[in-house]
Amino acid sequence: MPLPPQSAPPRTNRGRAAGPENRRALIAAAREIYADDGPDAPFSAVAKRAGVGQGSLYRHFPDRTALAIAVYEENLADLEAYARAGRITLDDLFTRAITQAASSMGFIALIESDRHDPRVEALGARFLEVVERLLEREQAAGRLGEHVEPKDITISTGMLATEISRTDPDQRDAVASRILTILHNAFAPGAGRPKP
């Protein structure tokens, strides 16, 4: 007598245990969605791409800004870990900004539109701490002029990321090279600060 066909076991609801995994899946999906479709991509598309329900999306990220902040927080945590090794240079910082801008393009507009949000400002303060430590080391090693201030680097990084994010992919290397040359010349020892 043949056995009845086996049916797949029902999918169990893992509840809170699935939370961290769902959050990671949502962030990864958001990177893809907003890189492909820009900041106006439907928020619901993130949940669909991640394979989770809308409820899970809104539990983790009540709005687009929260999601953009989570992406940038991951980027910043990576940079902080890299900086703690003590060997990061200004070129390393700019190279990471270029790489992250290319993979997080849609989020730049989202963050920029909410730059006074306290959560965004907190990320900015953390980034400034990384820059201050970097600047101190680079100036002590004679690689950056004494005229360079932390805000010069944070502003330059933002300009670099914005320009890369709106440049066609096949032109990004050339544009990044030109921008880096400009910044090297401006920040070099002996370059001085231009008079207003």
Backbone as JSON, one array per atom type, in Angstrom:
{
  "sequence": "MPLPPQSAPPRTNRGRAAGPENRRALIAAAREIYADDGPDAPFSAVAKRAGVGQGSLYRHFPDRTALAIAVYEENLADLEAYARAGRITLDDLFTRAITQAASSMGFIALIESDRHDPRVEALGARFLEVVERLLEREQAAGRLGEHVEPKDITISTGMLATEISRTDPDQRDAVASRILTILHNAFAPGAGRPKP",
  "N": [[0.85, -1.17, 0.0], [0.69, 2.17, -0.98], [2.41, 4.94, 0.54], [0.96, 7.93, 1.94], [1.39, 11.13, 0.31], [4.05, 13.19, 1.46], [3.66, 16.18, 3.21], [4.96, 19.51, 3.36], [6.34, 20.62, 6.41], [4.5, 22.89, 8.49], [5.35, 26.36, 8.44], [6.95, 27.73, 11.16], [6.22, 30.29, 13.49], [8.69, 32.28, 14.58], [8.72, 34.35, 16.29], [10.0, 36.73, 18.57], [12.59, 35.78, 18.42], [13.34, 35.81, 15.79], [13.83, 38.42, 15.3], [16.5, 39.87, 15.22], [17.6, 38.66, 12.91], [15.66, 39.3, 10.98], [15.93, 42.08, 11.01], [18.54, 42.44, 10.01], [18.13, 41.36, 7.46], [16.31, 43.22, 6.43], [17.83, 45.59, 6.35], [19.82, 44.85, 4.52], [18.21, 44.4, 2.28], [17.18, 46.96, 1.93], [19.48, 48.39, 1.2], [19.88, 47.38, -1.37], [17.41, 47.99, -2.69], [17.18, 50.84, -2.5], [19.56, 51.6, -3.68], [19.17, 50.71, -6.27], [16.7, 51.89, -7.07], [16.52, 54.44, -5.98], [15.72, 57.15, -3.6], [12.95, 57.38, -3.66], [11.81, 54.91, -3.86], [9.3, 52.46, -3.15], [8.5, 52.03, 0.25], [7.43, 49.67, 1.14], [8.53, 47.85, -0.59], [10.93, 47.12, 0.47], [10.38, 45.36, 2.6], [9.24, 43.28, 1.14], [11.4, 42.48, -0.52], [13.13, 41.62, 1.48], [11.78, 39.46, 2.43], [10.06, 39.48, 4.59], [7.26, 40.37, 6.7], [5.13, 43.32, 6.46], [4.57, 44.29, 9.0], [6.81, 43.55, 10.5], [8.75, 45.13, 9.26], [7.88, 47.76, 9.99], [8.02, 47.56, 12.74], [10.76, 47.44, 13.22], [11.72, 49.64, 11.77], [10.23, 52.52, 11.79], [9.99, 54.54, 9.91], [11.31, 55.9, 6.79], [13.61, 57.37, 7.35], [14.59, 56.21, 9.72], [15.38, 53.75, 8.73], [17.36, 54.52, 6.87], [19.18, 55.61, 8.65], [19.94, 53.32, 10.04], [21.37, 51.96, 8.06], [23.49, 53.77, 7.62], [24.55, 53.74, 10.18], [25.62, 51.19, 10.33], [27.61, 51.47, 8.38], [29.17, 53.44, 9.63], [29.94, 52.18, 12.01], [31.6, 50.24, 10.96], [33.62, 51.88, 9.94], [34.53, 53.06, 12.32], [35.57, 50.83, 13.65], [37.65, 50.22, 11.92], [39.16, 52.52, 12.18], [39.95, 52.34, 14.83], [42.01, 50.58, 14.73], [44.14, 52.15, 14.29], [45.62, 52.76, 12.03], [44.45, 54.11, 9.99], [44.3, 56.37, 7.31], [43.89, 59.65, 5.82], [43.37, 59.26, 3.12], [42.4, 56.64, 3.23], [40.01, 57.08, 4.61], [38.6, 58.7, 2.77], [38.48, 56.92, 0.61], [36.84, 54.91, 1.67], [34.54, 56.42, 2.0], [33.88, 56.91, -0.67], [33.36, 54.28, -1.58], [31.22, 53.55, 0.11], [29.36, 55.5, -0.58], [28.78, 54.83, -3.21], [27.45, 52.43, -2.82], [25.31, 53.1, -1.25], [23.62, 54.98, -2.33], [20.87, 55.89, -2.58], [20.27, 56.55, 0.01], [21.58, 58.85, 0.72], [20.14, 61.13, -0.06], [17.91, 60.74, 1.58], [18.97, 60.96, 4.19], [20.04, 63.52, 4.04], [17.74, 65.07, 3.79], [16.73, 64.93, 6.32], [18.61, 65.99, 8.08], [18.68, 67.38, 10.5], [17.5, 65.8, 12.31], [17.63, 64.32, 15.49], [18.73, 61.73, 15.63], [20.22, 61.53, 13.3], [22.01, 63.6, 13.72], [23.42, 62.54, 15.87], [24.86, 60.47, 14.64], [26.48, 62.06, 13.04], [28.03, 63.31, 15.02], [29.47, 61.14, 16.01], [30.96, 60.47, 13.73], [32.49, 62.76, 13.5], [34.17, 62.48, 15.72], [35.79, 60.33, 14.91], [37.08, 61.58, 12.78], [38.45, 63.67, 14.09], [40.37, 62.27, 15.63], [41.79, 61.05, 13.56], [42.74, 63.32, 12.15], [44.47, 64.45, 14.02], [46.51, 62.48, 14.17], [47.38, 62.44, 11.49], [48.31, 65.06, 11.09], [50.34, 65.13, 13.0], [52.09, 63.33, 11.83], [52.9, 64.77, 9.7], [51.53, 64.71, 7.31], [49.28, 66.17, 6.79], [48.36, 69.59, 6.49], [48.73, 72.12, 9.03], [46.7, 73.92, 8.9], [44.37, 72.6, 8.38], [41.17, 71.72, 9.51], [38.91, 69.76, 11.6], [36.23, 70.06, 10.61], [36.7, 70.75, 7.98], [37.38, 68.32, 6.87], [35.09, 66.76, 7.37], [33.16, 68.13, 5.89], [34.28, 67.94, 3.33], [34.21, 65.17, 2.96], [31.45, 64.73, 2.88], [30.82, 66.22, 0.55], [32.27, 64.78, -1.34], [31.03, 62.23, -1.19], [28.42, 62.89, -2.0], [28.84, 63.83, -4.62], [29.92, 61.54, -5.86], [27.75, 59.82, -5.6], [25.94, 60.79, -7.42], [27.1, 60.5, -9.84], [27.57, 58.87, -12.95], [28.04, 55.32, -12.99], [30.22, 54.37, -14.63], [31.88, 56.55, -14.7], [32.74, 57.11, -12.17], [35.26, 56.41, -11.0], [37.08, 58.13, -12.31], [36.05, 60.66, -11.63], [36.25, 60.53, -8.83], [39.04, 60.39, -8.57], [39.8, 62.93, -9.52], [38.59, 64.59, -7.6], [39.92, 63.77, -5.28], [42.51, 64.6, -5.87], [42.18, 67.38, -5.84], [41.5, 67.73, -3.12], [43.82, 66.73, -1.85], [45.68, 68.65, -2.66], [44.59, 70.92, -1.43], [44.74, 70.27, 1.28], [47.37, 69.78, 1.84], [50.53, 70.0, 3.61], [51.71, 73.25, 4.11], [50.05, 74.35, 2.23], [48.17, 76.12, 3.17], [45.4, 78.23, 4.21], [43.01, 79.54, 2.01], [42.54, 83.05, 1.51], [39.58, 84.82, 2.47]],
  "CA": [[0.0, 0.0, 0.0], [1.57, 3.35, -1.05], [2.3, 5.91, 1.63], [0.42, 9.22, 1.49], [2.46, 12.1, 0.05], [4.48, 14.0, 2.6], [3.5, 17.62, 3.03], [6.0, 20.28, 4.04], [5.89, 21.03, 7.74], [4.11, 24.29, 8.5], [6.38, 27.29, 8.87], [6.66, 28.17, 12.52], [6.47, 31.69, 13.79], [9.79, 32.31, 15.54], [8.5, 35.46, 17.2], [11.11, 37.66, 18.84], [13.88, 35.17, 18.07], [13.66, 36.16, 14.4], [14.03, 39.87, 15.21], [17.8, 40.31, 14.68], [17.75, 38.17, 11.54], [14.79, 40.12, 10.14], [16.51, 43.42, 10.92], [19.67, 42.35, 9.07], [17.58, 41.15, 6.12], [15.69, 44.47, 6.0], [18.9, 46.53, 6.01], [20.43, 44.39, 3.26], [17.23, 44.65, 1.21], [17.1, 48.41, 1.73], [20.66, 48.8, 0.43], [19.64, 47.02, -2.77], [16.25, 48.71, -3.23], [17.43, 52.28, -2.67], [20.66, 51.76, -4.64], [18.62, 50.49, -7.6], [15.54, 52.72, -7.41], [16.59, 55.78, -5.41], [15.01, 57.38, -2.34], [11.49, 57.34, -3.82], [11.36, 53.52, -3.96], [8.28, 52.18, -2.13], [8.97, 51.49, 1.52], [6.94, 48.29, 1.21], [9.39, 46.99, -1.41], [12.02, 46.64, 1.32], [9.89, 44.16, 3.29], [9.06, 42.23, 0.14], [12.73, 41.98, -0.9], [13.72, 40.93, 2.64], [11.01, 38.25, 2.73], [9.39, 39.6, 5.89], [5.99, 41.08, 6.62], [5.12, 44.78, 6.68], [4.61, 44.54, 10.44], [8.2, 43.46, 10.93], [9.42, 46.33, 8.75], [7.53, 48.93, 10.79], [8.52, 47.37, 14.11], [12.18, 47.78, 13.25], [11.97, 50.94, 11.15], [8.93, 53.17, 11.63], [9.98, 55.43, 8.75], [12.49, 55.77, 5.91], [14.79, 57.93, 8.01], [15.11, 55.2, 10.64], [16.05, 52.74, 7.92], [18.59, 55.13, 6.36], [20.1, 55.73, 9.79], [20.48, 51.98, 10.33], [22.39, 51.68, 7.04], [24.66, 54.6, 7.9], [25.13, 53.31, 11.44], [26.47, 50.05, 9.98], [28.79, 52.02, 7.7], [29.98, 54.16, 10.61], [30.53, 51.19, 12.92], [32.7, 49.65, 10.2], [34.69, 52.89, 9.9], [35.07, 53.2, 13.68], [36.4, 49.65, 13.92], [38.83, 50.37, 11.08], [39.95, 53.61, 12.75], [40.53, 51.9, 16.1], [43.27, 49.88, 14.44], [45.17, 53.18, 14.39], [46.41, 52.91, 10.82], [43.64, 54.76, 8.98], [44.81, 57.65, 6.8], [42.84, 60.45, 5.19], [43.02, 58.57, 1.88], [41.54, 55.51, 3.6], [38.69, 57.62, 4.94], [37.95, 59.12, 1.54], [38.2, 55.72, -0.18], [35.65, 54.28, 2.25], [33.39, 57.28, 1.69], [33.55, 56.65, -2.07], [32.76, 52.94, -1.65], [29.91, 53.56, 0.77], [28.44, 56.35, -1.36], [28.36, 54.08, -4.39], [26.53, 51.36, -2.45], [24.22, 53.63, -0.41], [23.24, 56.22, -3.01], [19.53, 56.37, -2.28], [20.15, 57.0, 1.39], [22.17, 60.18, 0.89], [19.03, 62.09, -0.12], [17.06, 60.56, 2.76], [19.67, 61.52, 5.34], [20.17, 64.96, 3.84], [16.46, 65.73, 4.02], [16.45, 64.89, 7.76], [19.91, 66.15, 8.73], [18.53, 67.93, 11.84], [16.93, 64.76, 13.16], [18.64, 64.0, 16.52], [19.41, 60.46, 15.33], [21.21, 61.83, 12.26], [23.04, 64.43, 14.35], [24.25, 61.65, 16.7], [25.8, 59.82, 13.72], [27.45, 63.08, 12.67], [28.95, 63.51, 16.14], [30.38, 59.98, 16.03], [31.87, 60.59, 12.6], [33.42, 63.84, 13.83], [35.17, 61.92, 16.64], [36.74, 59.57, 14.09], [37.85, 62.56, 12.01], [39.36, 64.4, 14.99], [41.52, 61.4, 15.94], [42.53, 60.9, 12.31], [43.42, 64.57, 11.85], [45.59, 64.61, 14.96], [47.58, 61.58, 13.75], [47.9, 62.83, 10.17], [49.1, 66.29, 11.25], [51.57, 64.78, 13.73], [52.97, 62.63, 10.89], [53.29, 65.71, 8.65], [50.83, 64.43, 6.05], [48.24, 67.18, 6.6], [48.75, 70.9, 6.96], [48.16, 72.57, 10.31], [45.52, 74.75, 8.63], [43.2, 71.74, 8.19], [40.36, 71.54, 10.7], [38.0, 68.62, 11.46], [35.08, 70.38, 9.76], [37.15, 70.71, 6.58], [37.34, 66.93, 6.42], [33.7, 66.26, 7.34], [32.49, 68.76, 4.74], [34.85, 67.35, 2.11], [33.7, 63.81, 2.84], [30.07, 64.85, 2.41], [30.83, 66.65, -0.85], [32.77, 63.66, -2.12], [29.99, 61.19, -1.24], [27.31, 63.4, -2.8], [29.25, 63.86, -6.04], [30.04, 60.16, -6.34], [26.43, 59.2, -5.66], [25.17, 61.24, -8.59], [27.93, 60.3, -11.03], [27.34, 57.59, -13.62], [29.0, 54.33, -12.5], [31.43, 54.25, -15.44], [32.69, 57.75, -14.53], [33.03, 57.34, -10.76], [36.7, 56.35, -10.69], [37.72, 59.35, -12.81], [35.59, 61.79, -10.82], [36.85, 60.38, -7.5], [40.45, 60.74, -8.68], [39.92, 64.4, -9.63], [38.24, 65.2, -6.32], [41.0, 63.48, -4.34], [43.63, 65.49, -6.21], [41.83, 68.72, -5.32], [41.58, 67.7, -1.66], [45.24, 66.6, -1.47], [46.32, 69.95, -2.84], [44.06, 71.87, -0.44], [45.07, 69.88, 2.64], [48.81, 69.5, 1.97], [51.31, 70.92, 4.44], [52.19, 74.44, 3.39], [49.05, 74.88, 1.3], [47.54, 77.27, 3.82], [43.98, 78.45, 3.99], [42.82, 80.69, 1.14], [41.93, 84.22, 2.14], [38.21, 85.04, 1.98]],
  "C": [[0.9, 1.24, 0.0], [1.32, 4.29, 0.13], [1.72, 7.21, 1.11], [1.57, 10.21, 1.26], [2.77, 12.93, 1.29], [4.25, 15.48, 2.29], [4.6, 18.32, 3.83], [5.49, 20.68, 5.41], [5.51, 22.5, 7.72], [5.25, 25.17, 9.02], [6.02, 27.82, 10.25], [7.01, 29.64, 12.68], [7.53, 31.74, 14.89], [9.7, 33.48, 16.49], [9.72, 36.35, 17.33], [12.47, 37.1, 18.44], [14.31, 35.53, 16.65], [14.0, 37.64, 14.24], [15.36, 40.31, 14.64], [18.02, 39.87, 13.23], [16.9, 38.99, 10.57], [15.37, 41.51, 9.94], [17.66, 43.44, 9.91], [19.16, 42.2, 7.63], [16.96, 42.44, 5.58], [16.75, 45.49, 5.59], [19.55, 46.14, 4.69], [19.49, 44.66, 2.09], [17.15, 46.15, 0.9], [18.29, 48.92, 0.92], [20.43, 48.53, -1.06], [18.53, 47.88, -3.39], [16.59, 50.17, -3.51], [18.64, 52.56, -3.56], [20.12, 51.64, -6.06], [17.6, 51.56, -8.0], [15.53, 54.11, -6.81], [15.7, 55.95, -4.2], [13.49, 57.33, -2.45], [10.96, 55.92, -3.99], [10.33, 53.27, -2.86], [8.88, 51.53, -0.89], [8.6, 50.01, 1.63], [7.83, 47.33, 0.41], [10.54, 46.41, -0.58], [11.6, 45.36, 2.03], [9.76, 43.0, 2.32], [10.4, 41.63, -0.24], [13.37, 41.19, 0.24], [12.99, 39.63, 2.98], [10.37, 38.27, 4.1], [8.11, 40.41, 5.7], [6.15, 42.58, 6.87], [5.22, 45.11, 8.17], [6.02, 44.51, 10.98], [8.99, 44.68, 10.48], [9.16, 47.52, 9.66], [7.93, 48.78, 12.25], [9.98, 47.79, 14.22], [12.45, 49.21, 12.79], [10.65, 51.65, 10.89], [8.85, 54.12, 10.44], [11.27, 55.25, 7.95], [13.76, 56.3, 6.57], [15.42, 56.92, 8.96], [15.88, 54.12, 9.89], [17.37, 53.28, 7.36], [19.63, 55.25, 7.46], [20.73, 54.39, 10.11], [21.57, 51.61, 9.33], [23.65, 52.48, 7.35], [25.34, 54.21, 9.21], [26.04, 52.1, 11.21], [27.76, 50.54, 9.31], [29.75, 52.68, 8.7], [30.66, 53.2, 11.58], [31.72, 50.51, 12.25], [33.9, 50.61, 10.18], [35.34, 53.05, 11.27], [35.99, 52.03, 14.02], [37.71, 49.75, 13.15], [39.76, 51.44, 11.68], [40.62, 53.2, 14.05], [41.84, 51.14, 15.9], [44.44, 50.86, 14.43], [45.97, 53.43, 13.13], [45.64, 53.62, 9.71], [44.28, 56.1, 8.59], [43.64, 58.43, 6.2], [42.42, 59.8, 3.87], [42.11, 57.37, 2.15], [40.11, 55.98, 3.87], [37.94, 58.0, 3.67], [37.6, 57.92, 0.66], [36.97, 55.01, 0.34], [34.41, 55.12, 1.96], [32.93, 57.05, 0.25], [32.82, 55.31, -2.21], [31.36, 52.94, -1.06], [28.91, 54.42, 0.01], [27.91, 55.59, -2.57], [27.34, 52.99, -4.05], [25.35, 51.84, -1.63], [23.63, 54.9, -1.01], [21.88, 56.75, -2.6], [19.38, 56.94, -0.89], [20.72, 58.39, 1.6], [21.08, 61.23, 0.88], [18.14, 61.97, 1.11], [17.69, 61.19, 4.0], [19.74, 63.04, 5.23], [18.86, 65.69, 4.14], [16.1, 65.77, 5.5], [17.72, 65.15, 8.57], [19.83, 66.74, 10.13], [17.83, 66.96, 12.8], [17.99, 64.4, 14.21], [19.39, 62.7, 16.26], [20.49, 60.67, 14.28], [22.35, 62.64, 12.86], [23.97, 63.57, 15.23], [25.27, 60.91, 15.83], [26.88, 60.81, 13.3], [28.48, 63.32, 13.76], [29.94, 62.36, 16.24], [31.4, 60.06, 14.91], [32.93, 61.67, 12.89], [34.51, 63.35, 14.78], [36.23, 61.12, 15.88], [37.67, 60.54, 13.35], [38.86, 63.29, 12.89], [40.59, 63.56, 15.34], [42.41, 61.22, 14.71], [43.36, 62.15, 12.02], [44.64, 64.76, 12.75], [46.78, 63.73, 14.54], [48.21, 62.04, 12.44], [48.73, 64.12, 10.26], [50.4, 66.0, 11.99], [52.58, 64.08, 12.82], [53.41, 63.53, 9.74], [52.61, 65.48, 7.31], [49.7, 65.42, 5.76], [48.72, 68.5, 7.17], [48.07, 71.27, 8.26], [46.91, 73.42, 10.11], [44.24, 73.92, 8.51], [42.49, 71.53, 9.52], [39.42, 70.35, 10.5], [36.82, 68.89, 10.52], [35.46, 70.41, 8.29], [37.03, 69.29, 6.03], [35.91, 66.42, 6.35], [32.94, 66.86, 6.16], [32.98, 68.15, 3.43], [34.33, 65.94, 1.89], [32.27, 63.82, 2.33], [29.98, 65.26, 0.96], [31.26, 65.51, -1.76], [31.69, 62.59, -2.29], [28.82, 61.63, -2.13], [27.65, 63.37, -4.29], [29.34, 62.45, -6.62], [28.66, 59.53, -6.52], [25.63, 59.63, -6.88], [25.96, 61.16, -9.9], [27.61, 58.94, -11.64], [28.43, 56.59, -13.2], [30.3, 54.25, -13.31], [32.36, 55.46, -15.32], [33.18, 57.95, -13.1], [34.51, 57.33, -10.43], [37.4, 57.64, -11.12], [37.33, 60.56, -11.97], [36.22, 61.72, -9.42], [38.33, 60.78, -7.53], [40.65, 62.25, -8.75], [39.63, 65.07, -8.29], [39.37, 64.97, -5.32], [42.23, 64.34, -4.61], [43.39, 66.89, -5.67], [42.0, 68.76, -3.81], [43.02, 67.56, -1.18], [45.94, 67.94, -1.58], [45.88, 70.95, -1.78], [44.55, 71.56, 0.97], [46.57, 69.66, 2.87], [49.49, 70.47, 2.92], [51.82, 72.08, 3.59], [51.17, 75.02, 2.44], [48.38, 76.11, 1.88], [46.06, 77.37, 3.48], [43.81, 79.67, 3.09], [42.15, 81.85, 1.87], [40.53, 84.43, 1.59], [38.12, 86.23, 1.06]]
}
